[in-house]
Amino acid sequence: MSALRRVGALLVLAGLLGACGSKADGDADAGPVGGLIPPVGGQAASGGASGGDDAAATFDRGFAADAAARADANAEPFVPEPIVEAFDPQVPAAISADIPGAPMQKPADCRAEFVSVVRGWVVASGGAPIADAKAQVCVHLASTGDLLCLRPGTSDAEGVFTVELPENARCITKVAMRVLLPESGRSTMYCPIDITGTVPVVRLTEPFVLFGTVPVVGLPPEAPEADARVITFDDGLEVDFTPEAYYSGGGEYSQLSGRHVPAAARGLCFLGQSPVPDGLYALYPEGSVTGSDFAVRFPNSTALPPGTVVDLFVLGGLDCRLADGTSVPEAEWFRYGAGRVSADGLRVVSDAGVGLPCLTWLGYRRESE
């Protein structure tokens, strides 16, 4: 991690330990960060700048929430469960149970969607509930367009979580969910939530699925951090990796891991109606990347012909930006560049100057004709 990012991380922690409502300095290159929204009903939201700086504005406080979560997380190593493409878990009764005191009346001056509570549940692939997961609601305010990522709720033994939105963050136009289990080796999941015409209490009957990842075998030493090296993830995915250009508030370089995930697996909420990827990978720990040097090479597992052009996709997360500064919206399956199949047909290689903008989920698909 670079010196500037180390300083930024320390400032975030200092702000987290201070009184609620105080300001915390952002990363040296992240731009101004707003203060916390006053707590309402035990919740507080992290605020930020509007417009193109949405992702940067929520970056530090989103990872600050991770830092708080890690204090209580079970960090014991685990063996990732098999990925199950089709499973049918029983929806917990708590999803439909009453929520006493939940605000139900939409204010007359709210001309957008009104959401006061989000309740959902978290499972592993196969349907086993995950306790102690952190579920973070990110909203776009109708009044200003600002993006706010709220303090996360925590899942119980059944995997169920409840997040009450602060009063000044209920009249909204868009919602994305960020769900993670800190220090677990499970890839962070981002899901867009359709709130069109919804009632104030949103009950999500489809579970959030957190996929376990496989540690990198033969990980090169982190030092010297300014030197690029090739990291080989699960299934032969290669990434040109420079530690100095990578920052994660949810883990360390030594914890790098990934996993090939079948595109037909249940729980890939971010794909929505997008075409099915030819290759899809979950990465861990979630983190941001500076610059365009993180080239990728996929195994050509679908036997695309040499020279075939492909589109490269990444799942938008906190502070996920292209090299030109373009923000990748949270929970969006975003085309970030192109690549092509190598002359020997063995690999799908990103084009020169096309670098992975963040470590979340990564994939490719043959270019649409």
Buried (B, 14 or more C-beta within 10 A) or exposed (E): BBEBBEBBBEBBBEBBEEEEEEEBBBBEBBBEBBBBBEEBBEBBBBBBBBEEBBBBBBBBBBBBBBBBBBEEBEEEEEEBEEBBEEBEBEBBEBBEEEBEEBBEEBEEEEEBBBBBBBBBBBBBBEBEBBBBBBBBBBBBBBBEEBBBBBBBBBBBEBBBBBBBBBBBBBBBBBBBBBBBBBBBBBBBBBBBBEBEEBEBBBBBEEBBBBBBBBBBEEBBEBEEBEEBBEBBBBBBBBBBBBBBBBBBBBBEBEBBBBBBBEBEBBBBBBBEEBEEBBBBBBBBBBBBBBEBBBBBBBBBEBEBEEEBBBBBBBBBBBBBBBBEEEBBBBBBBBBBBBBBBBEEBEBBBBEEEBBBBBBBBBBBBBEEE
